Amino acid sequence: MNKIYYGDKLEYIKIGKVKIEKTASLAPMASVADKAYRIIVKKAGAAMVTGEMASSKGLVFSDRKTKKLLEVSDEERPMAIQLFGDDPQYISFAVKTAEKFNPNFIDINAGCPVPKVAGNGSGSALMKTPKLLGEIVKSAVLSTKIPITVKIRKGWDDNNINAVEIAKIVEENGASAIAIHGRTRMQMYSGNADWDIIAKVKQSVSIPVIANGDVDSVESCVKMYDYTGCDLVMIGRGSYGNPWLFRDIRRYFNGEKALPEPSLFERLEMMKNHVALLVAEKGELIGMREARRQAAYYLKGIKSAAKFRNMCSSLTVFADFEELVKQILAENKGDIYELVK
């Protein structure tokens, strides 16, 4: 594999004036990549993170929950706020609102495939209306001095592969970078990501290109860089329950020795930290409800994983989580004291 670092120093890219390690960044994921998740992976070594997408229309009408999605903490930087919508005027207002939260970047979502977003003309549906997307990007760029980035997909379906056309339009209208997921909207998250289209996008524009799709290991991250020539790799589902992936990728590109796989104790301790962050951020009622899915991700491959994942589905209070950890360690003959004291 061709290394893209030199000596023991990391390489960097710039988006606008912001310097970013050329390792791996966290993809925006609605209902997954919340503040707790972003802090966990950032501490593990993620180069940058992107927040959950916020509705431009919701911001126009001062929706409190939508504004909550714009919050940026120093622990998460460099960080992008992501907006979605299909109206340039709403996007302009939303950008000006987002600017008040002082993100490093503001990202326009033109890639979300879910029906409630794409079905309303936003997200990946914007790839069917290139002119409108260009107007949206231009409106955003003219509304702020913060760098505007855009996330797209390969195209709407196999008969409409237009990522290269879209990338050029995005660049022409002032975007500072573009991220591309190598699947069509109709694929959702099935099948394989097309790395060839990512390479073509990279060859067609001069702004930084961020590559997304099917990276779940150090090896696949390096292959993505080598195959596509991208400026930065973005990881989404490959990070579920595995924040150490960002650590391992960063160590590789910094010329450092690989570390062993995390032990069961380390995995459970990370899971505990993640759940505690969720509770601290959202309160016990909502935090524990959302911890059900997050905790389950950490249990992949352990003894009696199916049983313990099923137990995750009924977590209600933090004491339930402590009991879950006790049972996992008891079955695996571990010591609980240090973990839950």
Summary of the structure (lengths in Angstrom):
residues: 341
radius of gyration: 20.1
end to end distance: 44.4
largest distance: 60.8
contacts: 1224
relative contact order: 0.12
helix: 48%
strand: 16%
